[in-house]
Amino acid sequence: MESKSAVQLFKSVIDAPGMKTVLGGLTSYCESCGRSRLEVALELYVGLRESACFRCRLAERTVAALLSIGSSTFGASSKEIKEKFRDPYWRRGLANVIKGLAYFGVQKPFVPGAPFQVVWNITSRCNLKCKHCYANAGTSGNAAAEMGTEDAKATIDKLSRWGVAVLAFSGGEPLIRKDILELAKYASSSGIYVAVATNGVLLSKEMCKSLRGAGVEYLQISLDGATASTHDQFRGVPGMFSRTIDGIKNAVEEGFFVNVATTATKGNLKEIPAIIDLCGTLGVDWFMMYNFVPTGRGKFIEENDLSPYEREALLKLLWDRLKERKGVKPNVLSTAPQFARVALEAEGAKCSVIPTHFSNNELNGALASLSDFIGGCGAGRFYIAIEQDGTITPCVFLPLPLGNILRDDPEELWRGLKAFRELRERDSLKSHCGNCEFRYVCGGCRARAYAYFGDYSEHDPGCVLNASTQSAAGVRTEALNKV
């Protein structure tokens, strides 16, 4: 079966009269069983639960039928499906997919019923002074604006009931909060996969053991140079390189999934190959190249942004490293959505690994067509951000307030807010991004468009395919003249 027909077949099932109504009936939270009805149905389906209320048992029949259609469409056996979804986080993710089908149908790009990941800047206090910090974090911070422990737990309850699969505590430096272990444990016990994004300086052996005991599974540690001079100059405090390396070693030793994050700028561009090699020596699982976005303090170092041609060369280098290191740590990823386009242009029809935002996906055969549905910028689609006071934004790099988690129903915002709909719409993007043949697997970085032009629908000026269009400076001047 050709890939297009596989997707079309699945789409025809979802779009059949009454199907969305049926799926919509499964999206509620079951107070009796203590989980979303979809999660309970999946627990029954894979054999991890024996008893459930009548409505959840009925939901299991619908889910089983839908998974049977999906597995035959994309070439997976029922046994393989059940084995995969014995993992609680995969079950939560699948429940999210089914909820998305009920709410939004099969559309390009795909929108789940809740963001798969929420990045929570739980504090603006930090022990470093990074030049690119999107949060303007520092030692003074604004502790008065932070949620208290009880409000933070209420937020976790909301996210859990909504169906969020991954919660990443970030900042500022999240390990500065005295209740971080309590909050991490509370989130983990709610069935959420817990991550922490940290500068690594506070990752002593004791802290790593405590985080592990609290249920944290994943640590993202920032490293912006292969040498002390580069890293410390970028981070604003001398002596931090060695402490960060020690933190990475402690995290690897304790058994976390460790992702080293590097923000690519003109200041560290030449060291990135050496950073990847260093990650391999340290036993890191992932190396993640972050796009530089001129927001927060980053606005003051905008001249350090890579040119479109420097970024293109870097992404090609990363693609070569990804292929060379297949099956060998670290896996090489990037938040730059153009990474998928670079891979497809390099490999053509034989490309089987499609780099998408925050993951490299093996999409062979009938699955290849899914790259149009899951690829590209995930802001307001696959993830959202929460500020320390509860303000919701589409992305940590896109500081556009869209509500507040403490006072608003996030699901209502997710389904009805105009800004979310526009962030997900690729055909209405401006300049080349809107008609690019790669708009579904890429679509440009919406945060960079917002930072440069004040308009998240504008083009991403960091892409070579936009380099021949109106210059970033020209569009910015035009935008300012309209204000």
Secondary structure, DSSP 8 states (H G I E B T S, - for coil): --HHHHHHHHHHHHTSTTHHHHHHTT-SEETTTTEEHHHHHHHHHHTS-----HHHHHHHHHHHHHHHHHHHHHT--HHHHHHHTTSHHHHHHHHHHHHHHHHH-S-SS---SS-SEEEEE--SB-SS--TT-TT--BSSTTGGGS--HHHHHHHHHHHHHHT--EEEEESS-GGGSTTHHHHHHHHHHTT-EEEEEE-STT--HHHHHHHHHTTEEEEEEE---SSHHHHHHHHTSTTHHHHHHHHHHHHHHHT-EEEEEEE--TTTGGGHHHHHHHHHHHT-SEEEEE-----GGGGGGGGGS--HHHHHHHHHHHHHHHHHTTTSSSEEEES-THHHHHHHHHHGGG--EEEETTEEEE--GGGGGGHHHH-S--BTTTEEEE-TTSEEESBTTB----EETTTS-HHHHHHH-HHHHHHH-STT--GGGGT-TTTTT----HHHHHHHHS-TTS--TTSGGGTTSS-HHHHHHHHHHH-
